[in-house]
Amino acid sequence: MTASPELAPAPVLKASPELLRSVFRRHAAGVAVITAAGERPAGFTATSLNSVAAEPPLVSFGIGTSSSSWPVLAEAEYVGVHILGEHQQELAATFARSGADRFGPSTEWSSGPEGVPLLSGVSAWLVCRVVARVPAGDHRIVIAEAVAGDPSGAGRPLVYHQGRFTALRE
C-alpha cells in the first residue's frame, strides 16, 4: 500500500468518554433487556450482551454501578435476558429511560423460573444464574450461566445504531 499525498490524515483524538461513545455509535448492536427480581423488580436496556461460551452456556453484559438497577443486580442470584424484536422499540426506550416505571401497566411480564421477571412478546429469553461480577471502571461485567430459555419468539431483531433504535434492512 502506498501513501496518497492528496489524502490528509484524519485528526487523532485523545481517548475520552465522549470519543468512546462517538465510536460505538457507529457500531450496530442488538438490543436486550436484563431483568432481576428484588424487593421491586429491576431491569435495564443493554446493548452490551455477548455470548461468552457454549459449554457451559455463558453470557455477559455490562451495567453501570450508578444505574438504578445496579443495587438489585448486585445482589441477584438469577437474571432474565430478553432479546427484543423490531416491534419493541417502546419497550427498549422504557427500560432505557431514567426514572421510568419499567414494570408498570404498559409492560407485560410475569414471574418466570427462579422468580425472574420475564417480559412478554420478546424474540427470545434466557434465565441465567450469575457466576461473576467483574469490576470494569464505572461498570461491572456480569457473567451468567443459562439455566432455562425460549428461542421461539417471532420477528426480526431490534438494533441500536447512531443513538437510536432501528431495524435491519433487507
WOHU-V271580 format. One record per residue. N is the residue number from 0. RES is the residue in one small letter. OMEGA is omega in whole degrees, -180 to 180 (* if undefined). Layout:
# WOHU-V271580
n,res,omega
N,RES,OMEGA
N,RES,OMEGA
This chain:
# WOHU-V271580
n,res,omega
0,m,179
1,t,179
2,a,177
3,s,-177
4,p,-179
5,e,179
6,l,178
7,a,179
8,p,177
9,a,178
10,p,177
11,v,-178
12,l,177
13,k,180
14,a,179
15,s,175
16,p,-180
17,e,178
18,l,180
19,l,178
20,r,-180
21,s,179
22,v,-176
23,f,171
24,r,179
25,r,-180
26,h,178
27,a,-178
28,a,172
29,g,-177
30,v,178
31,a,169
32,v,178
33,i,179
34,t,176
35,a,177
36,a,176
37,g,174
38,e,168
39,r,179
40,p,179
41,a,177
42,g,180
43,f,176
44,t,-179
45,a,171
46,t,-177
47,s,-178
48,l,178
49,n,168
50,s,-176
51,v,-177
52,a,176
53,a,-178
54,e,-7
55,p,-178
56,p,-176
57,l,173
58,v,174
59,s,174
60,f,178
61,g,175
62,i,178
63,g,-180
64,t,175
65,s,179
66,s,177
67,s,179
68,s,-174
69,w,-179
70,p,178
71,v,-180
72,l,-180
73,a,-177
74,e,-173
75,a,175
76,e,-179
77,y,176
78,v,172
79,g,178
80,v,-175
81,h,176
82,i,-175
83,l,176
84,g,-177
85,e,179
86,h,-174
87,q,178
88,q,-179
89,e,177
90,l,178
91,a,180
92,a,179
93,t,-177
94,f,177
95,a,-173
96,r,177
97,s,177
98,g,-179
99,a,173
100,d,-171
101,r,-180
102,f,180
103,g,-175
104,p,-178
105,s,-180
106,t,176
107,e,-180
108,w,177
109,s,178
110,s,-178
111,g,178
112,p,-180
113,e,179
114,g,-178
115,v,175
116,p,178
117,l,-179
118,l,-180
119,s,171
120,g,-180
121,v,180
122,s,180
123,a,176
124,w,174
125,l,163
126,v,-174
127,c,175
128,r,-180
129,v,179
130,v,179
131,a,171
132,r,-172
133,v,177
134,p,178
135,a,-177
136,g,-179
137,d,180
138,h,167
139,r,172
140,i,180
141,v,175
142,i,-175
143,a,-179
144,e,179
145,a,178
146,v,179
147,a,178
148,g,178
149,d,-180
150,p,-167
151,s,179
152,g,-177
153,a,171
154,g,178
155,r,-175
156,p,170
157,l,-177
158,v,175
159,y,-178
160,h,179
161,q,175
162,g,179
163,r,176
164,f,-178
165,t,179
166,a,175
167,l,174
168,r,177
169,e,*
